[in-house]
Amino acid sequence: MTNKTTTSSIIKHFSAIVDPRMDRRKQHHLKDIFFITLCASICGADSWVAIETF
């Protein structure tokens, strides 16, 4: 499995999660937030501050 296929598969999985936020308050897609958080965690981020810094 290539990196692009793996990334697409992970994002597709996160897309199935319902976003409970109000539409007018959304600045980022929920699937993108999950993916960035996952990447930050894999890279060693161990707190919300570290994830934000990532």
N, CA, C and O atoms as a Tripos MOL2 file, in Angstrom:
@<TRIPOS>MOLECULE
protein
  216   215    54     0     0
PROTEIN
NO_CHARGES

@<TRIPOS>ATOM
      1 N           0.8500   -1.1770    0.0000 N.3       1 MET1
      2 CA          0.0000    0.0000    0.0000 C.3       1 MET1
      3 C           0.8940    1.2380    0.0000 C.2       1 MET1
      4 O           1.8060    1.3470    0.8200 O.2       1 MET1
      5 N           0.6390    2.1540   -0.9030 N.am      2 THR2
      6 CA          1.4510    3.3660   -0.9860 C.3       2 THR2
      7 C           1.0400    4.3640    0.0850 C.2       2 THR2
      8 O          -0.0280    4.2440    0.6850 O.2       2 THR2
      9 N           1.8970    5.3490    0.3170 N.am      3 ASN3
     10 CA          1.5880    6.3810    1.3120 C.3       3 ASN3
     11 C           0.3330    7.1500    0.9430 C.2       3 ASN3
     12 O          -0.4750    7.4760    1.8130 O.2       3 ASN3
     13 N           0.1620    7.4480   -0.3550 N.am      4 LYS4
     14 CA         -1.0160    8.1970   -0.7980 C.3       4 LYS4
     15 C          -2.2840    7.3900   -0.5430 C.2       4 LYS4
     16 O          -3.2940    7.9440   -0.1080 O.2       4 LYS4
     17 N          -2.2390    6.0820   -0.8120 N.am      5 THR5
     18 CA         -3.3900    5.2150   -0.5700 C.3       5 THR5
     19 C          -3.6880    5.1280    0.9140 C.2       5 THR5
     20 O          -4.8490    5.1740    1.3200 O.2       5 THR5
     21 N          -2.6500    5.0020    1.7260 N.am      6 THR6
     22 CA         -2.8260    4.9340    3.1730 C.3       6 THR6
     23 C          -3.4450    6.2230    3.6920 C.2       6 THR6
     24 O          -4.3830    6.1840    4.4880 O.2       6 THR6
     25 N          -2.9300    7.3570    3.2520 N.am      7 THR7
     26 CA         -3.4650    8.6510    3.6740 C.3       7 THR7
     27 C          -4.9200    8.7900    3.2610 C.2       7 THR7
     28 O          -5.7510    9.2200    4.0610 O.2       7 THR7
     29 N          -5.2390    8.4360    2.0360 N.am      8 SER8
     30 CA         -6.6200    8.5230    1.5530 C.3       8 SER8
     31 C          -7.5320    7.6200    2.3630 C.2       8 SER8
     32 O          -8.6630    7.9940    2.6720 O.2       8 SER8
     33 N          -7.0520    6.4400    2.7080 N.am      9 SER9
     34 CA         -7.8410    5.4950    3.4910 C.3       9 SER9
     35 C          -8.1190    6.0350    4.8910 C.2       9 SER9
     36 O          -9.2370    5.9130    5.3920 O.2       9 SER9
     37 N          -7.1170    6.6270    5.5170 N.am     10 ILE10
     38 CA         -7.2920    7.1910    6.8600 C.3      10 ILE10
     39 C          -8.2750    8.3560    6.8150 C.2      10 ILE10
     40 O          -9.1720    8.4370    7.6550 O.2      10 ILE10
     41 N          -8.1220    9.2520    5.8550 N.am     11 ILE11
     42 CA         -9.0250   10.4020    5.7350 C.3      11 ILE11
     43 C         -10.4460    9.9290    5.4400 C.2      11 ILE11
     44 O         -11.4030   10.4860    5.9770 O.2      11 ILE11
     45 N         -10.5950    8.9170    4.5990 N.am     12 LYS12
     46 CA        -11.9220    8.3710    4.3030 C.3      12 LYS12
     47 C         -12.5600    7.8160    5.5740 C.2      12 LYS12
     48 O         -13.7560    8.0000    5.8010 O.2      12 LYS12
     49 N         -11.7730    7.1450    6.3930 N.am     13 HIS13
     50 CA        -12.2750    6.6040    7.6590 C.3      13 HIS13
     51 C         -12.7620    7.7370    8.5690 C.2      13 HIS13
     52 O         -13.8430    7.6370    9.1500 O.2      13 HIS13
     53 N         -11.9890    8.7930    8.6950 N.am     14 PHE14
     54 CA        -12.3760    9.9240    9.5360 C.3      14 PHE14
     55 C         -13.5870   10.6650    8.9760 C.2      14 PHE14
     56 O         -14.3360   11.2730    9.7410 O.2      14 PHE14
     57 N         -13.7920   10.6300    7.6760 N.am     15 SER15
     58 CA        -14.9260   11.3170    7.0480 C.3      15 SER15
     59 C         -16.2620   10.7290    7.4750 C.2      15 SER15
     60 O         -17.2930   11.3970    7.3900 O.2      15 SER15
     61 N         -16.2490    9.4920    7.9320 N.am     16 ALA16
     62 CA        -17.4860    8.8310    8.3520 C.3      16 ALA16
     63 C         -17.9700    9.3260    9.7150 C.2      16 ALA16
     64 O         -19.1050    9.0410   10.0990 O.2      16 ALA16
     65 N         -17.1430   10.0530   10.4460 N.am     17 ILE17
     66 CA        -17.5050   10.5530   11.7750 C.3      17 ILE17
     67 C         -18.3500   11.8130   11.6200 C.2      17 ILE17
     68 O         -17.9830   12.7310   10.8850 O.2      17 ILE17
     69 N         -19.4770   11.8490   12.3130 N.am     18 VAL18
     70 CA        -20.3870   12.9960   12.2440 C.3      18 VAL18
     71 C         -19.7940   14.1590   13.0380 C.2      18 VAL18
     72 O         -19.3400   13.9850   14.1690 O.2      18 VAL18
     73 N         -19.8050   15.3330   12.4370 N.am     19 ASP19
     74 CA        -19.2730   16.5420   13.0710 C.3      19 ASP19
     75 C         -20.4150   17.2740   13.7710 C.2      19 ASP19
     76 O         -21.3110   17.7860   13.0990 O.2      19 ASP19
     77 N         -20.4070   17.3370   15.1140 N.am     20 PRO20
     78 CA        -21.5110   17.9580   15.8470 C.3      20 PRO20
     79 C         -21.4320   19.4890   15.9360 C.2      20 PRO20
     80 O         -22.3250   20.1200   16.5030 O.2      20 PRO20
     81 N         -20.3790   20.0840   15.3850 N.am     21 ARG21
     82 CA        -20.2130   21.5350   15.5130 C.3      21 ARG21
     83 C         -21.1830   22.2910   14.6100 C.2      21 ARG21
     84 O         -21.6430   21.7640   13.5970 O.2      21 ARG21
     85 N         -21.4900   23.5410   14.9920 N.am     22 MET22
     86 CA        -22.3430   24.3990   14.1670 C.3      22 MET22
     87 C         -21.5910   24.7750   12.8970 C.2      22 MET22
     88 O         -20.4020   25.0880   12.9500 O.2      22 MET22
     89 N         -22.2740   24.7470   11.7580 N.am     23 ASP23
     90 CA        -21.6370   25.0310   10.4730 C.3      23 ASP23
     91 C         -20.9430   26.3890   10.4450 C.2      23 ASP23
     92 O         -19.8440   26.5110    9.9040 O.2      23 ASP23
     93 N         -21.5660   27.4000   11.0170 N.am     24 ARG24
     94 CA        -20.9910   28.7490   10.9240 C.3      24 ARG24
     95 C         -19.7230   28.9120   11.7660 C.2      24 ARG24
     96 O         -18.9930   29.8900   11.6020 O.2      24 ARG24
     97 N         -19.4620   27.9700   12.6560 N.am     25 ARG25
     98 CA        -18.2870   28.0700   13.5220 C.3      25 ARG25
     99 C         -17.1190   27.2130   13.0460 C.2      25 ARG25
    100 O         -16.0490   27.2340   13.6550 O.2      25 ARG25
    101 N         -17.3090   26.4720   11.9810 N.am     26 LYS26
    102 CA        -16.2640   25.5680   11.4980 C.3      26 LYS26
    103 C         -15.2200   26.3340   10.6850 C.2      26 LYS26
    104 O         -15.5460   27.0100    9.7090 O.2      26 LYS26
    105 N         -13.9730   26.2160   11.1010 N.am     27 GLN27
    106 CA        -12.8740   26.7970   10.3350 C.3      27 GLN27
    107 C         -12.1070   25.7100    9.5880 C.2      27 GLN27
    108 O         -11.4520   25.9850    8.5830 O.2      27 GLN27
    109 N         -12.1920   24.4730   10.0850 N.am     28 HIS28
    110 CA        -11.4670   23.3500    9.4870 C.3      28 HIS28
    111 C         -12.3840   22.1330    9.4620 C.2      28 HIS28
    112 O         -13.2570   21.9840   10.3170 O.2      28 HIS28
    113 N         -12.1780   21.2700    8.4770 N.am     29 HIS29
    114 CA        -12.9390   20.0270    8.4190 C.3      29 HIS29
    115 C         -12.5070   19.1280    9.5790 C.2      29 HIS29
    116 O         -11.3260   19.0660    9.9230 O.2      29 HIS29
    117 N         -13.4750   18.4360   10.1720 N.am     30 LEU30
    118 CA        -13.1820   17.5620   11.3020 C.3      30 LEU30
    119 C         -12.1930   16.4650   10.9090 C.2      30 LEU30
    120 O         -11.3030   16.1240   11.6880 O.2      30 LEU30
    121 N         -12.3460   15.9100    9.7000 N.am     31 LYS31
    122 CA        -11.4220   14.8500    9.2520 C.3      31 LYS31
    123 C          -9.9850   15.3670    9.2040 C.2      31 LYS31
    124 O          -9.0510   14.6180    9.4920 O.2      31 LYS31
    125 N          -9.7980   16.6360    8.8420 N.am     32 ASP32
    126 CA         -8.4550   17.2190    8.8060 C.3      32 ASP32
    127 C          -7.8840   17.3850   10.2120 C.2      32 ASP32
    128 O          -6.6960   17.1570   10.4380 O.2      32 ASP32
    129 N          -8.7350   17.7820   11.1490 N.am     33 ILE33
    130 CA         -8.3010   17.9300   12.5450 C.3      33 ILE33
    131 C          -7.8570   16.5850   13.0970 C.2      33 ILE33
    132 O          -6.8150   16.4880   13.7470 O.2      33 ILE33
    133 N          -8.6510   15.5390   12.8380 N.am     34 PHE34
    134 CA         -8.2850   14.1970   13.2970 C.3      34 PHE34
    135 C          -6.9670   13.7400   12.6790 C.2      34 PHE34
    136 O          -6.1120   13.1850   13.3690 O.2      34 PHE34
    137 N          -6.8040   13.9750   11.3770 N.am     35 PHE35
    138 CA         -5.5940   13.5210   10.6890 C.3      35 PHE35
    139 C          -4.3550   14.2460   11.2060 C.2      35 PHE35
    140 O          -3.3200   13.6180   11.4310 O.2      35 PHE35
    141 N          -4.4490   15.5470   11.3950 N.am     36 ILE36
    142 CA         -3.3150   16.3180   11.9170 C.3      36 ILE36
    143 C          -2.9780   15.8740   13.3360 C.2      36 ILE36
    144 O          -1.8060   15.7620   13.6940 O.2      36 ILE36
    145 N          -4.0080   15.6200   14.1450 N.am     37 THR37
    146 CA         -3.7970   15.1450   15.5130 C.3      37 THR37
    147 C          -3.1080   13.7860   15.5110 C.2      37 THR37
    148 O          -2.2000   13.5450   16.3070 O.2      37 THR37
    149 N          -3.5360   12.9000   14.6200 N.am     38 LEU38
    150 CA         -2.9020   11.5870   14.4960 C.3      38 LEU38
    151 C          -1.4290   11.7290   14.1100 C.2      38 LEU38
    152 O          -0.5620   11.0940   14.7100 O.2      38 LEU38
    153 N          -1.1540   12.5550   13.1200 N.am     39 CYS39
    154 CA          0.2350   12.7680   12.6830 C.3      39 CYS39
    155 C           1.0850   13.3490   13.8090 C.2      39 CYS39
    156 O           2.2200   12.9210   14.0210 O.2      39 CYS39
    157 N           0.5380   14.3160   14.5240 N.am     40 ALA40
    158 CA          1.2740   14.9250   15.6350 C.3      40 ALA40
    159 C           1.5750   13.8910   16.7160 C.2      40 ALA40
    160 O           2.6750   13.8660   17.2680 O.2      40 ALA40
    161 N           0.6010   13.0430   17.0140 N.am     41 SER41
    162 CA          0.7980   12.0030   18.0310 C.3      41 SER41
    163 C           1.8740   11.0130   17.6070 C.2      41 SER41
    164 O           2.7130   10.6150   18.4150 O.2      41 SER41
    165 N           1.8490   10.6190   16.3420 N.am     42 ILE42
    166 CA          2.8680    9.7000   15.8260 C.3      42 ILE42
    167 C           4.2580   10.3290   15.9340 C.2      42 ILE42
    168 O           5.2450    9.6300   16.1630 O.2      42 ILE42
    169 N           4.3280   11.6440   15.7680 N.am     43 CYS43
    170 CA          5.6130   12.3560   15.8280 C.3      43 CYS43
    171 C           6.0350   12.7090   17.2440 C.2      43 CYS43
    172 O           7.0510   13.3770   17.4410 O.2      43 CYS43
    173 N           5.2620   12.2650   18.2370 N.am     44 GLY44
    174 CA          5.6790   12.4450   19.6190 C.3      44 GLY44
    175 C           4.9370   13.4970   20.4140 C.2      44 GLY44
    176 O           5.2470   13.7040   21.5870 O.2      44 GLY44
    177 N           3.9670   14.1690   19.8130 N.am     45 ALA45
    178 CA          3.1900   15.1630   20.5650 C.3      45 ALA45
    179 C           2.4000   14.4360   21.6500 C.2      45 ALA45
    180 O           1.6670   13.4890   21.3660 O.2      45 ALA45
    181 N           2.5550   14.8860   22.8900 N.am     46 ASP46
    182 CA          1.9010   14.1910   23.9940 C.3      46 ASP46
    183 C           0.9930   15.0980   24.8220 C.2      46 ASP46
    184 O           0.6170   14.7550   25.9430 O.2      46 ASP46
    185 N           0.6460   16.2550   24.2660 N.am     47 SER47
    186 CA         -0.2920   17.1630   24.9290 C.3      47 SER47
    187 C          -0.9760   18.0020   23.8570 C.2      47 SER47
    188 O          -0.5400   18.0280   22.7060 O.2      47 SER47
    189 N          -2.0610   18.6940   24.2430 N.am     48 TRP48
    190 CA         -2.7630   19.5460   23.2690 C.3      48 TRP48
    191 C          -1.8650   20.6840   22.7990 C.2      48 TRP48
    192 O          -1.9320   21.0990   21.6420 O.2      48 TRP48
    193 N          -1.0250   21.1870   23.7010 N.am     49 VAL49
    194 CA         -0.0960   22.2570   23.3250 C.3      49 VAL49
    195 C           0.9020   21.7340   22.2860 C.2      49 VAL49
    196 O           1.2080   22.4230   21.3130 O.2      49 VAL49
    197 N           1.4020   20.5290   22.4940 N.am     50 ALA50
    198 CA          2.3470   19.9370   21.5420 C.3      50 ALA50
    199 C           1.6800   19.6800   20.1930 C.2      50 ALA50
    200 O           2.3060   19.8540   19.1480 O.2      50 ALA50
    201 N           0.4190   19.2690   20.2130 N.am     51 ILE51
    202 CA         -0.3190   19.0460   18.9650 C.3      51 ILE51
    203 C          -0.5140   20.3730   18.2460 C.2      51 ILE51
    204 O          -0.3490   20.4470   17.0280 O.2      51 ILE51
    205 N          -0.8620   21.4180   18.9840 N.am     52 GLU52
    206 CA         -1.0370   22.7420   18.3770 C.3      52 GLU52
    207 C           0.2790   23.2370   17.7760 C.2      52 GLU52
    208 O           0.2880   23.8120   16.6880 O.2      52 GLU52
    209 N           1.3740   23.0170   18.4740 N.am     53 THR53
    210 CA          2.6810   23.4400   17.9890 C.3      53 THR53
    211 C           3.0600   22.6950   16.7140 C.2      53 THR53
    212 O           3.6700   23.2660   15.8100 O.2      53 THR53
    213 N           2.6920   21.4140   16.6480 N.am     54 PHE54
    214 CA          2.9730   20.5990   15.4620 C.3      54 PHE54
    215 C           2.3270   21.2150   14.2480 C.2      54 PHE54
    216 O           2.4450   20.6790   13.1470 O.2      54 PHE54
@<TRIPOS>BOND
     1     1     2 1
     2     2     3 1
     3     3     4 2
     4     3     5 am
     5     5     6 1
     6     6     7 1
     7     7     8 2
     8     7     9 am
     9     9    10 1
    10    10    11 1
    11    11    12 2
    12    11    13 am
    13    13    14 1
    14    14    15 1
    15    15    16 2
    16    15    17 am
    17    17    18 1
    18    18    19 1
    19    19    20 2
    20    19    21 am
    21    21    22 1
    22    22    23 1
    23    23    24 2
    24    23    25 am
    25    25    26 1
    26    26    27 1
    27    27    28 2
    28    27    29 am
    29    29    30 1
    30    30    31 1
    31    31    32 2
    32    31    33 am
    33    33    34 1
    34    34    35 1
    35    35    36 2
    36    35    37 am
    37    37    38 1
    38    38    39 1
    39    39    40 2
    40    39    41 am
    41    41    42 1
    42    42    43 1
    43    43    44 2
    44    43    45 am
    45    45    46 1
    46    46    47 1
    47    47    48 2
    48    47    49 am
    49    49    50 1
    50    50    51 1
    51    51    52 2
    52    51    53 am
    53    53    54 1
    54    54    55 1
    55    55    56 2
    56    55    57 am
    57    57    58 1
    58    58    59 1
    59    59    60 2
    60    59    61 am
    61    61    62 1
    62    62    63 1
    63    63    64 2
    64    63    65 am
    65    65    66 1
    66    66    67 1
    67    67    68 2
    68    67    69 am
    69    69    70 1
    70    70    71 1
    71    71    72 2
    72    71    73 am
    73    73    74 1
    74    74    75 1
    75    75    76 2
    76    75    77 am
    77    77    78 1
    78    78    79 1
    79    79    80 2
    80    79    81 am
    81    81    82 1
    82    82    83 1
    83    83    84 2
    84    83    85 am
    85    85    86 1
    86    86    87 1
    87    87    88 2
    88    87    89 am
    89    89    90 1
    90    90    91 1
    91    91    92 2
    92    91    93 am
    93    93    94 1
    94    94    95 1
    95    95    96 2
    96    95    97 am
    97    97    98 1
    98    98    99 1
    99    99   100 2
   100    99   101 am
   101   101   102 1
   102   102   103 1
   103   103   104 2
   104   103   105 am
   105   105   106 1
   106   106   107 1
   107   107   108 2
   108   107   109 am
   109   109   110 1
   110   110   111 1
   111   111   112 2
   112   111   113 am
   113   113   114 1
   114   114   115 1
   115   115   116 2
   116   115   117 am
   117   117   118 1
   118   118   119 1
   119   119   120 2
   120   119   121 am
   121   121   122 1
   122   122   123 1
   123   123   124 2
   124   123   125 am
   125   125   126 1
   126   126   127 1
   127   127   128 2
   128   127   129 am
   129   129   130 1
   130   130   131 1
   131   131   132 2
   132   131   133 am
   133   133   134 1
   134   134   135 1
   135   135   136 2
   136   135   137 am
   137   137   138 1
   138   138   139 1
   139   139   140 2
   140   139   141 am
   141   141   142 1
   142   142   143 1
   143   143   144 2
   144   143   145 am
   145   145   146 1
   146   146   147 1
   147   147   148 2
   148   147   149 am
   149   149   150 1
   150   150   151 1
   151   151   152 2
   152   151   153 am
   153   153   154 1
   154   154   155 1
   155   155   156 2
   156   155   157 am
   157   157   158 1
   158   158   159 1
   159   159   160 2
   160   159   161 am
   161   161   162 1
   162   162   163 1
   163   163   164 2
   164   163   165 am
   165   165   166 1
   166   166   167 1
   167   167   168 2
   168   167   169 am
   169   169   170 1
   170   170   171 1
   171   171   172 2
   172   171   173 am
   173   173   174 1
   174   174   175 1
   175   175   176 2
   176   175   177 am
   177   177   178 1
   178   178   179 1
   179   179   180 2
   180   179   181 am
   181   181   182 1
   182   182   183 1
   183   183   184 2
   184   183   185 am
   185   185   186 1
   186   186   187 1
   187   187   188 2
   188   187   189 am
   189   189   190 1
   190   190   191 1
   191   191   192 2
   192   191   193 am
   193   193   194 1
   194   194   195 1
   195   195   196 2
   196   195   197 am
   197   197   198 1
   198   198   199 1
   199   199   200 2
   200   199   201 am
   201   201   202 1
   202   202   203 1
   203   203   204 2
   204   203   205 am
   205   205   206 1
   206   206   207 1
   207   207   208 2
   208   207   209 am
   209   209   210 1
   210   210   211 1
   211   211   212 2
   212   211   213 am
   213   213   214 1
   214   214   215 1
   215   215   216 2
@<TRIPOS>SUBSTRUCTURE
     1 MET1         2 RESIDUE 1 A MET
     2 THR2         6 RESIDUE 1 A THR
     3 ASN3        10 RESIDUE 1 A ASN
     4 LYS4        14 RESIDUE 1 A LYS
     5 THR5        18 RESIDUE 1 A THR
     6 THR6        22 RESIDUE 1 A THR
     7 THR7        26 RESIDUE 1 A THR
     8 SER8        30 RESIDUE 1 A SER
     9 SER9        34 RESIDUE 1 A SER
    10 ILE10       38 RESIDUE 1 A ILE
    11 ILE11       42 RESIDUE 1 A ILE
    12 LYS12       46 RESIDUE 1 A LYS
    13 HIS13       50 RESIDUE 1 A HIS
    14 PHE14       54 RESIDUE 1 A PHE
    15 SER15       58 RESIDUE 1 A SER
    16 ALA16       62 RESIDUE 1 A ALA
    17 ILE17       66 RESIDUE 1 A ILE
    18 VAL18       70 RESIDUE 1 A VAL
    19 ASP19       74 RESIDUE 1 A ASP
    20 PRO20       78 RESIDUE 1 A PRO
    21 ARG21       82 RESIDUE 1 A ARG
    22 MET22       86 RESIDUE 1 A MET
    23 ASP23       90 RESIDUE 1 A ASP
    24 ARG24       94 RESIDUE 1 A ARG
    25 ARG25       98 RESIDUE 1 A ARG
    26 LYS26      102 RESIDUE 1 A LYS
    27 GLN27      106 RESIDUE 1 A GLN
    28 HIS28      110 RESIDUE 1 A HIS
    29 HIS29      114 RESIDUE 1 A HIS
    30 LEU30      118 RESIDUE 1 A LEU
    31 LYS31      122 RESIDUE 1 A LYS
    32 ASP32      126 RESIDUE 1 A ASP
    33 ILE33      130 RESIDUE 1 A ILE
    34 PHE34      134 RESIDUE 1 A PHE
    35 PHE35      138 RESIDUE 1 A PHE
    36 ILE36      142 RESIDUE 1 A ILE
    37 THR37      146 RESIDUE 1 A THR
    38 LEU38      150 RESIDUE 1 A LEU
    39 CYS39      154 RESIDUE 1 A CYS
    40 ALA40      158 RESIDUE 1 A ALA
    41 SER41      162 RESIDUE 1 A SER
    42 ILE42      166 RESIDUE 1 A ILE
    43 CYS43      170 RESIDUE 1 A CYS
    44 GLY44      174 RESIDUE 1 A GLY
    45 ALA45      178 RESIDUE 1 A ALA
    46 ASP46      182 RESIDUE 1 A ASP
    47 SER47      186 RESIDUE 1 A SER
    48 TRP48      190 RESIDUE 1 A TRP
    49 VAL49      194 RESIDUE 1 A VAL
    50 ALA50      198 RESIDUE 1 A ALA
    51 ILE51      202 RESIDUE 1 A ILE
    52 GLU52      206 RESIDUE 1 A GLU
    53 THR53      210 RESIDUE 1 A THR
    54 PHE54      214 RESIDUE 1 A PHE
